[in-house]
Amino acid sequence: MNYKYITCDHIINKITWNDTLFLGNYTIDPYQNCEFGCKYCDSTYDPTIYIKTNACELLNKELADLEKGCIIVGSVHDPYQKAEEKQKITRNLLKTIQKHGFSCHILTKSNLVLRDLDILSNISGCMVTISMISTSGNISNIFEEQVPSPKERLKIVEKLSQHGIKTGVAVMPLLPFIVEGQLEQLIKAASKHKAQYILHKHLELKGDQKKFFMDILKESFPSLVEKYEELYQDNYMPNDEYISGIKDILDSLCVKYNIKNMIT
Ligand code: SF4
């Protein structure tokens, strides 16, 4: 892994659509690319992690002119990837967000987020969503071996929630034919660990990602190759029938385990 220190011209981006999934108004990414290397993610193709050294200074200037709203921290790349342990860019961005009275929604898989509980507890409207594809350590080891295990991530959820942070689980990306059998276990575990909501989104296979992912399937789940070809055909997402079927299953599991199926 290579690290490159860069300076940017601007740091915050306005979301121009109605973000009903994450409820964000802006996005910010302290790092470009991600060293966690999850195999379903297109943030991993470039082995260089770009560290935005002037992120905090820029945010301080940019927030002064913006209408208050919710900032998605780590919209594309994990803001608590390994580099953050030393660089503390995310930590300083959160302090700036707090200073300017904005709210935030952090998306991560890392327990490093717990380091910043002192700041998170003081950001009004702060939310943290922890992504999980399954409760199975075996599946996690195949696709995301460098992030904390599912058990550890559930503990992060519980700890954040106990500290009064609105916390949920994102079943993202939902891997067709691989995780459906464990969805009930996942929703049940999320509820038990005090997650307040479940979000989900199916796996998207855009451009080179499709070939890359199909190679993993050939190696680890050869019997699914044909089913994926059929499900995705020439599209980057599964067919509508599959998407609405999964939504129905998750909605009913959320009712069963008394957990919201969206952020409210
Ligand atoms: S942690 Fe998130 S951003 Fe990083 S590689 Fe995994 S899916 Fe991609």
Residues whose N, C-alpha, C, O or C-beta is under 5 A from the ligand:
A	BS01	SF4	C34 F36 G37 C38 C41 S43 T44 V76 H77 D78 K109
